[in-house]
Amino acid sequence: SPAPGAKVFCNVGQRVSVGDTLCIIEAMKILNQIESDKAGTVKAILVDDAQPVEYDQPLFVIE
């Protein structure tokens, strides 16, 4: 979500299109929108809110 307690961008079971914002990742105090690179249904969210992530780490399962 964009801020603690704010509405999330996507949920499991939600349909997404190419370019839809899935989440925001903060890197070096800059907020980066992560967009879907494919259309489908969000089957799983693989990380928790505010959890540190690594480069190229899967964040979502979209089928």
A tleap script that builds the chain and sets N, CA, C and O, in Angstrom:
source leaprc.protein.ff14SB
mol = sequence {
  NSER PRO ALA PRO GLY ALA LYS VAL PHE CYS
  ASN VAL GLY GLN ARG VAL SER VAL GLY ASP
  THR LEU CYS ILE ILE GLU ALA MET LYS ILE
  LEU ASN GLN ILE GLU SER ASP LYS ALA GLY
  THR VAL LYS ALA ILE LEU VAL ASP ASP ALA
  GLN PRO VAL GLU TYR ASP GLN PRO LEU PHE
  VAL ILE CGLU
}
set mol.1.N position { 0.840 -1.186 0.000 }
set mol.1.CA position { 0.000 0.000 0.000 }
set mol.1.C position { 0.879 1.241 0.000 }
set mol.1.O position { 2.046 1.166 0.385 }
set mol.2.N position { 0.345 2.378 -0.423 }
set mol.2.CA position { 1.155 3.582 -0.532 }
set mol.2.C position { 1.614 4.143 0.811 }
set mol.2.O position { 2.622 4.846 0.874 }
set mol.3.N position { 0.885 3.841 1.883 }
set mol.3.CA position { 1.250 4.289 3.229 }
set mol.3.C position { 0.654 3.303 4.225 }
set mol.3.O position { -0.338 2.643 3.916 }
set mol.4.N position { 1.239 3.192 5.411 }
set mol.4.CA position { 0.667 2.271 6.396 }
set mol.4.C position { -0.807 2.572 6.641 }
set mol.4.O position { -1.184 3.720 6.878 }
set mol.5.N position { -1.628 1.545 6.583 }
set mol.5.CA position { -3.056 1.714 6.803 }
set mol.5.C position { -3.832 2.165 5.581 }
set mol.5.O position { -5.058 2.260 5.640 }
set mol.6.N position { -3.160 2.444 4.480 }
set mol.6.CA position { -3.836 2.895 3.262 }
set mol.6.C position { -4.342 1.695 2.467 }
set mol.6.O position { -3.932 0.559 2.706 }
set mol.7.N position { -5.232 1.961 1.526 }
set mol.7.CA position { -5.798 0.924 0.664 }
set mol.7.C position { -4.691 0.260 -0.157 }
set mol.7.O position { -3.802 0.938 -0.671 }
set mol.8.N position { -4.750 -1.063 -0.277 }
set mol.8.CA position { -3.757 -1.793 -1.069 }
set mol.8.C position { -4.080 -1.655 -2.554 }
set mol.8.O position { -5.212 -1.344 -2.924 }
set mol.9.N position { -3.075 -1.889 -3.404 }
set mol.9.CA position { -3.269 -1.765 -4.845 }
set mol.9.C position { -3.935 -2.984 -5.450 }
set mol.9.O position { -4.747 -2.849 -6.365 }
set mol.10.N position { -3.610 -4.177 -4.960 }
set mol.10.CA position { -4.231 -5.380 -5.515 }
set mol.10.C position { -4.391 -6.435 -4.433 }
set mol.10.O position { -3.699 -6.419 -3.414 }
set mol.11.N position { -5.315 -7.348 -4.676 }
set mol.11.CA position { -5.616 -8.429 -3.741 }
set mol.11.C position { -5.624 -9.754 -4.487 }
set mol.11.O position { -5.789 -9.786 -5.706 }
set mol.12.N position { -5.446 -10.850 -3.750 }
set mol.12.CA position { -5.555 -12.180 -4.342 }
set mol.12.C position { -6.959 -12.320 -4.926 }
set mol.12.O position { -7.952 -11.965 -4.290 }
set mol.13.N position { -7.019 -12.844 -6.147 }
set mol.13.CA position { -8.294 -13.028 -6.832 }
set mol.13.C position { -8.672 -11.877 -7.740 }
set mol.13.O position { -9.621 -11.984 -8.517 }
set mol.14.N position { -7.944 -10.781 -7.651 }
set mol.14.CA position { -8.246 -9.605 -8.471 }
set mol.14.C position { -7.697 -9.768 -9.879 }
set mol.14.O position { -6.592 -10.279 -10.063 }
set mol.15.N position { -8.471 -9.331 -10.881 }
set mol.15.CA position { -7.999 -9.324 -12.272 }
set mol.15.C position { -7.151 -8.079 -12.481 }
set mol.15.O position { -7.511 -6.990 -12.034 }
set mol.16.N position { -6.026 -8.245 -13.161 }
set mol.16.CA position { -5.146 -7.122 -13.472 }
set mol.16.C position { -4.837 -7.121 -14.960 }
set mol.16.O position { -4.882 -8.156 -15.625 }
set mol.17.N position { -4.523 -5.940 -15.461 }
set mol.17.CA position { -4.135 -5.760 -16.858 }
set mol.17.C position { -2.675 -5.337 -16.913 }
set mol.17.O position { -2.106 -4.922 -15.903 }
set mol.18.N position { -2.072 -5.441 -18.084 }
set mol.18.CA position { -0.703 -4.974 -18.273 }
set mol.18.C position { -0.657 -3.487 -17.912 }
set mol.18.O position { -1.477 -2.700 -18.386 }
set mol.19.N position { 0.303 -3.113 -17.074 }
set mol.19.CA position { 0.470 -1.718 -16.686 }
set mol.19.C position { -0.239 -1.317 -15.407 }
set mol.19.O position { -0.010 -0.218 -14.902 }
set mol.20.N position { -1.102 -2.184 -14.865 }
set mol.20.CA position { -1.759 -1.876 -13.589 }
set mol.20.C position { -0.711 -1.843 -12.474 }
set mol.20.O position { 0.203 -2.667 -12.455 }
set mol.21.N position { -0.842 -0.898 -11.555 }
set mol.21.CA position { 0.063 -0.825 -10.411 }
set mol.21.C position { -0.282 -1.934 -9.427 }
set mol.21.O position { -1.422 -2.051 -8.977 }
set mol.22.N position { 0.721 -2.749 -9.100 }
set mol.22.CA position { 0.539 -3.851 -8.158 }
set mol.22.C position { 0.972 -3.459 -6.750 }
set mol.22.O position { 0.357 -3.868 -5.765 }
set mol.23.N position { 2.038 -2.663 -6.664 }
set mol.23.CA position { 2.552 -2.247 -5.361 }
set mol.23.C position { 3.533 -1.100 -5.563 }
set mol.23.O position { 3.835 -0.709 -6.691 }
set mol.24.N position { 4.019 -0.574 -4.456 }
set mol.24.CA position { 5.071 0.443 -4.476 }
set mol.24.C position { 6.229 -0.096 -3.654 }
set mol.24.O position { 6.037 -0.624 -2.559 }
set mol.25.N position { 7.436 0.043 -4.196 }
set mol.25.CA position { 8.642 -0.371 -3.478 }
set mol.25.C position { 9.493 0.871 -3.239 }
set mol.25.O position { 9.733 1.664 -4.150 }
set mol.26.N position { 9.942 1.022 -2.005 }
set mol.26.CA position { 10.822 2.140 -1.663 }
set mol.26.C position { 12.264 1.684 -1.796 }
set mol.26.O position { 12.665 0.677 -1.213 }
set mol.27.N position { 13.043 2.436 -2.571 }
set mol.27.CA position { 14.467 2.155 -2.730 }
set mol.27.C position { 15.218 3.475 -2.605 }
set mol.27.O position { 15.016 4.389 -3.404 }
set mol.28.N position { 16.074 3.572 -1.611 }
set mol.28.CA position { 16.862 4.780 -1.377 }
set mol.28.C position { 15.964 6.016 -1.260 }
set mol.28.O position { 16.258 7.063 -1.838 }
set mol.29.N position { 14.876 5.884 -0.513 }
set mol.29.CA position { 13.912 6.962 -0.223 }
set mol.29.C position { 13.109 7.402 -1.445 }
set mol.29.O position { 12.427 8.426 -1.401 }
set mol.30.N position { 13.184 6.633 -2.540 }
set mol.30.CA position { 12.388 6.912 -3.743 }
set mol.30.C position { 11.327 5.832 -3.861 }
set mol.30.O position { 11.632 4.644 -3.748 }
set mol.31.N position { 10.072 6.240 -4.091 }
set mol.31.CA position { 8.970 5.291 -4.237 }
set mol.31.C position { 8.825 4.908 -5.704 }
set mol.31.O position { 8.669 5.773 -6.566 }
set mol.32.N position { 8.876 3.612 -5.984 }
set mol.32.CA position { 8.794 3.087 -7.346 }
set mol.32.C position { 7.535 2.248 -7.498 }
set mol.32.O position { 7.338 1.285 -6.757 }
set mol.33.N position { 6.680 2.608 -8.454 }
set mol.33.CA position { 5.485 1.815 -8.717 }
set mol.33.C position { 5.881 0.569 -9.494 }
set mol.33.O position { 6.597 0.654 -10.493 }
set mol.34.N position { 5.419 -0.582 -9.039 }
set mol.34.CA position { 5.659 -1.844 -9.729 }
set mol.34.C position { 4.386 -2.185 -10.488 }
set mol.34.O position { 3.320 -2.355 -9.896 }
set mol.35.N position { 4.512 -2.282 -11.811 }
set mol.35.CA position { 3.355 -2.522 -12.674 }
set mol.35.C position { 3.344 -3.959 -13.173 }
set mol.35.O position { 4.389 -4.596 -13.310 }
set mol.36.N position { 2.150 -4.451 -13.439 }
set mol.36.CA position { 1.990 -5.801 -13.969 }
set mol.36.C position { 2.548 -5.862 -15.388 }
set mol.36.O position { 2.291 -4.974 -16.201 }
set mol.37.N position { 3.310 -6.910 -15.680 }
set mol.37.CA position { 3.833 -7.096 -17.035 }
set mol.37.C position { 2.980 -8.081 -17.829 }
set mol.37.O position { 3.309 -8.417 -18.967 }
set mol.38.N position { 1.873 -8.547 -17.219 }
set mol.38.CA position { 0.955 -9.424 -17.937 }
set mol.38.C position { -0.444 -9.281 -17.363 }
set mol.38.O position { -0.622 -8.828 -16.233 }
set mol.39.N position { -1.424 -9.667 -18.146 }
set mol.39.CA position { -2.821 -9.634 -17.712 }
set mol.39.C position { -3.181 -10.986 -17.115 }
set mol.39.O position { -2.654 -12.018 -17.533 }
set mol.40.N position { -4.072 -10.978 -16.143 }
set mol.40.CA position { -4.520 -12.225 -15.534 }
set mol.40.C position { -5.114 -11.979 -14.169 }
set mol.40.O position { -5.547 -10.870 -13.853 }
set mol.41.N position { -5.132 -13.023 -13.362 }
set mol.41.CA position { -5.679 -12.961 -12.009 }
set mol.41.C position { -4.549 -13.141 -11.008 }
set mol.41.O position { -3.718 -14.037 -11.161 }
set mol.42.N position { -4.511 -12.292 -9.979 }
set mol.42.CA position { -3.510 -12.415 -8.921 }
set mol.42.C position { -3.840 -13.672 -8.120 }
set mol.42.O position { -4.871 -13.735 -7.449 }
set mol.43.N position { -2.964 -14.667 -8.192 }
set mol.43.CA position { -3.165 -15.936 -7.487 }
set mol.43.C position { -2.504 -15.945 -6.116 }
set mol.43.O position { -2.965 -16.634 -5.206 }
set mol.44.N position { -1.415 -15.174 -5.966 }
set mol.44.CA position { -0.711 -15.131 -4.682 }
set mol.44.C position { 0.102 -13.853 -4.581 }
set mol.44.O position { 0.609 -13.341 -5.579 }
set mol.45.N position { 0.220 -13.345 -3.361 }
set mol.45.CA position { 1.121 -12.242 -3.041 }
set mol.45.C position { 2.218 -12.860 -2.185 }
set mol.45.O position { 1.948 -13.374 -1.100 }
set mol.46.N position { 3.452 -12.810 -2.672 }
set mol.46.CA position { 4.548 -13.570 -2.082 }
set mol.46.C position { 5.324 -12.836 -0.996 }
set mol.46.O position { 6.203 -13.426 -0.368 }
set mol.47.N position { 5.021 -11.565 -0.761 }
set mol.47.CA position { 5.712 -10.783 0.272 }
set mol.47.C position { 4.685 -10.040 1.121 }
set mol.47.O position { 3.562 -9.790 0.686 }
set mol.48.N position { 5.089 -9.698 2.328 }
set mol.48.CA position { 4.237 -8.922 3.225 }
set mol.48.C position { 4.535 -7.437 3.069 }
set mol.48.O position { 5.614 -7.056 2.615 }
set mol.49.N position { 3.574 -6.606 3.447 }
set mol.49.CA position { 3.756 -5.161 3.438 }
set mol.49.C position { 4.945 -4.799 4.328 }
set mol.49.O position { 5.071 -5.305 5.443 }
set mol.50.N position { 5.810 -3.923 3.828 }
set mol.50.CA position { 6.993 -3.409 4.531 }
set mol.50.C position { 8.121 -4.437 4.654 }
set mol.50.O position { 9.113 -4.173 5.333 }
set mol.51.N position { 7.991 -5.594 4.016 }
set mol.51.CA position { 9.048 -6.610 4.035 }
set mol.51.C position { 10.144 -6.218 3.051 }
set mol.51.O position { 9.833 -5.853 1.918 }
set mol.52.N position { 11.423 -6.280 3.445 }
set mol.52.CA position { 12.505 -6.005 2.497 }
set mol.52.C position { 12.497 -7.037 1.363 }
set mol.52.O position { 12.210 -8.213 1.587 }
set mol.53.N position { 12.812 -6.590 0.157 }
set mol.53.CA position { 12.872 -7.486 -1.005 }
set mol.53.C position { 14.205 -7.306 -1.715 }
set mol.53.O position { 14.889 -6.297 -1.542 }
set mol.54.N position { 14.557 -8.298 -2.513 }
set mol.54.CA position { 15.801 -8.289 -3.270 }
set mol.54.C position { 15.514 -8.045 -4.749 }
set mol.54.O position { 14.395 -8.253 -5.217 }
set mol.55.N position { 16.529 -7.605 -5.472 }
set mol.55.CA position { 16.413 -7.420 -6.914 }
set mol.55.C position { 15.990 -8.730 -7.570 }
set mol.55.O position { 16.540 -9.786 -7.258 }
set mol.56.N position { 15.024 -8.669 -8.468 }
set mol.56.CA position { 14.543 -9.807 -9.256 }
set mol.56.C position { 13.776 -10.845 -8.426 }
set mol.56.O position { 13.527 -11.951 -8.906 }
set mol.57.N position { 13.404 -10.504 -7.199 }
set mol.57.CA position { 12.627 -11.412 -6.348 }
set mol.57.C position { 11.171 -11.426 -6.810 }
set mol.57.O position { 10.590 -10.360 -7.017 }
set mol.58.N position { 10.567 -12.601 -6.976 }
set mol.58.CA position { 9.141 -12.654 -7.327 }
set mol.58.C position { 8.293 -12.054 -6.203 }
set mol.58.O position { 8.511 -12.342 -5.026 }
set mol.59.N position { 7.327 -11.219 -6.580 }
set mol.59.CA position { 6.455 -10.569 -5.609 }
set mol.59.C position { 5.023 -11.073 -5.694 }
set mol.59.O position { 4.311 -11.111 -4.691 }
set mol.60.N position { 4.598 -11.463 -6.908 }
set mol.60.CA position { 3.222 -11.884 -7.155 }
set mol.60.C position { 3.208 -13.094 -8.073 }
set mol.60.O position { 4.136 -13.306 -8.854 }
set mol.61.N position { 2.144 -13.889 -7.974 }
set mol.61.CA position { 1.859 -14.938 -8.955 }
set mol.61.C position { 0.609 -14.473 -9.692 }
set mol.61.O position { -0.448 -14.279 -9.092 }
set mol.62.N position { 0.749 -14.297 -11.014 }
set mol.62.CA position { -0.373 -13.868 -11.857 }
set mol.62.C position { -0.558 -14.910 -12.942 }
set mol.62.O position { 0.374 -15.220 -13.685 }
set mol.63.N position { -1.766 -15.448 -13.030 }
set mol.63.CA position { -2.057 -16.466 -14.056 }
set mol.63.C position { -3.196 -15.994 -14.919 }
set mol.63.O position { -3.602 -16.698 -15.844 }
savepdb mol mol.pdb
quit
